[in-house]
Amino acid sequence: MAVDVPDSFYVVLTNVSAQPQAAFEPWNSWGYYSVTFEMETGPGKVVKITKKPRLFTKNTPTTFLIAPGEEMVFPIKLNDDWGAVPSLPVADETPIPVNIKTIYEIGPTPESSTQQIWIGRVESRKYHFYFRHWVQRNARHHCS
């Protein structure tokens, strides 16, 4: 998670069916939490990266339609809006190898039923990276 100027990357959701599929827009509460990540940091060690809870002052279940073979692109910045559980590993000096996958998931709600939204869970393949996590150190020096 980046505090200073996080770079964007993109998650691409592709409609592989023969029918148009409706999905919630990511600005409302129904779509806001739909994209998550799982990072494997070692054997049996998985960090879940999700959007932190937030208050929605204007919230309408608006949707977008993905035509067959078309895509919806989600720009992602892993900034303070995101949280990791458990905490991300510290790899200050030596980057550590990780595998990360994206999950798109929409559960059943009255709104998804009314608007005929695609419901389910899909996962990307795993992508292999080397992860480096800088720890903010206390820079204060005491003088006597």
C-alpha positions in Angstrom: 0.0 0.0 0.0 1.5 3.3 -1.0 1.3 6.5 1.0 3.2 8.7 -1.5 2.1 8.8 -5.1 1.0 5.2 -5.7 1.1 4.1 -9.3 -2.1 3.0 -11.0 -2.6 -0.4 -12.6 -5.7 -1.8 -14.2 -8.0 -4.7 -13.6 -9.9 -5.8 -16.7 -13.2 -7.6 -16.4 -14.1 -9.4 -19.7 -17.6 -10.7 -20.6 -16.9 -14.2 -22.0 -20.6 -15.0 -22.3 -22.7 -14.7 -25.4 -25.1 -12.3 -23.6 -24.7 -8.7 -22.3 -23.9 -8.7 -18.6 -24.9 -5.9 -16.2 -22.5 -5.0 -13.4 -22.6 -2.4 -10.6 -20.5 0.7 -11.2 -17.5 0.9 -8.8 -18.4 4.3 -7.3 -21.5 2.9 -5.4 -21.5 0.6 -2.4 -22.7 -2.4 -4.5 -19.7 -2.2 -6.8 -17.1 -0.5 -4.6 -16.1 -3.7 -2.8 -16.3 -6.0 -5.9 -12.5 -6.0 -6.7 -10.2 -7.6 -4.1 -6.7 -9.2 -4.2 -5.1 -12.2 -2.6 -1.3 -12.1 -2.2 0.6 -15.3 -1.3 3.7 -14.3 0.6 4.9 -17.9 1.4 3.6 -21.4 1.8 0.1 -21.1 3.5 0.5 -17.3 3.9 -2.2 -15.3 2.2 -2.8 -11.5 2.6 -6.2 -10.3 1.6 -6.3 -6.8 0.2 -9.7 -5.1 0.2 -11.2 -1.7 0.2 -11.6 -0.2 3.6 -15.2 0.5 4.8 -16.4 4.0 3.9 -19.5 6.1 4.3 -21.6 6.6 1.1 -23.5 9.9 1.3 -25.0 9.5 -2.2 -25.6 5.9 -3.1 -27.6 4.5 -6.0 -27.2 1.1 -7.4 -26.2 2.3 -10.9 -24.9 -0.2 -13.4 -23.0 -0.6 -16.6 -23.6 -3.1 -19.4 -20.7 -5.2 -20.7 -21.4 -6.5 -24.2 -20.3 -10.0 -25.2 -16.5 -10.0 -25.7 -16.2 -6.5 -24.3 -14.5 -5.3 -21.1 -14.8 -3.1 -18.1 -11.6 -1.6 -16.9 -11.0 -0.7 -13.2 -8.1 1.7 -12.5 -6.6 0.7 -9.2 -4.3 2.7 -6.9 -3.4 0.8 -3.7 -3.5 3.8 -1.5 -5.0 4.5 1.9 -8.5 3.4 0.7 -7.2 -0.2 0.8 -6.3 -2.4 3.8 -4.4 -5.7 4.1 -5.2 -8.5 6.5 -2.9 -9.7 7.9 -0.4 -6.9 7.5 1.8 -6.9 4.4 5.2 -8.4 5.1 8.2 -6.2 5.6 10.8 -6.6 2.9 13.0 -3.5 3.4 16.4 -4.7 2.1 15.5 -7.8 -0.1 12.4 -8.0 -2.1 10.3 -11.2 -1.5 8.6 -13.3 -4.1 4.8 -13.1 -4.1 1.9 -14.4 -6.1 -1.1 -12.2 -6.5 -4.5 -12.7 -8.0 -7.5 -10.5 -8.5 -11.0 -11.5 -7.4 -14.2 -9.9 -8.8 -17.2 -10.9 -6.7 -20.8 -9.8 -6.5 -23.2 -11.4 -4.0 -26.9 -11.6 -4.2 -28.8 -8.5 -3.0 -32.4 -7.2 -3.7 -30.8 -4.6 -6.0 -28.8 -7.2 -8.0 -31.9 -9.3 -8.4 -34.1 -6.3 -9.5 -31.4 -5.1 -12.0 -30.5 -8.6 -13.2 -26.8 -8.2 -12.3 -24.3 -11.0 -12.8 -23.8 -12.7 -9.5 -20.8 -14.8 -8.6 -17.0 -14.9 -8.2 -14.2 -15.0 -10.8 -10.5 -15.0 -10.2 -7.6 -14.0 -12.4 -4.6 -16.3 -12.8 -1.8 -15.7 -10.3 0.9 -13.2 -11.2 4.4 -13.5 -9.8 6.1 -10.4 -8.5 8.9 -9.4 -6.2 7.5 -7.3 -3.4 9.3 -4.6 -1.5 7.7 -2.8 1.4 9.4 0.2 2.8 8.8 0.9 6.5 8.5 4.4 7.6 11.2 4.9 10.3 11.2 7.5 13.1 13.6 10.2 11.9 13.8 12.1 15.2 17.1 12.4 16.9 17.5 13.3 20.5 20.3 15.8 21.5 21.5 16.3 25.0 
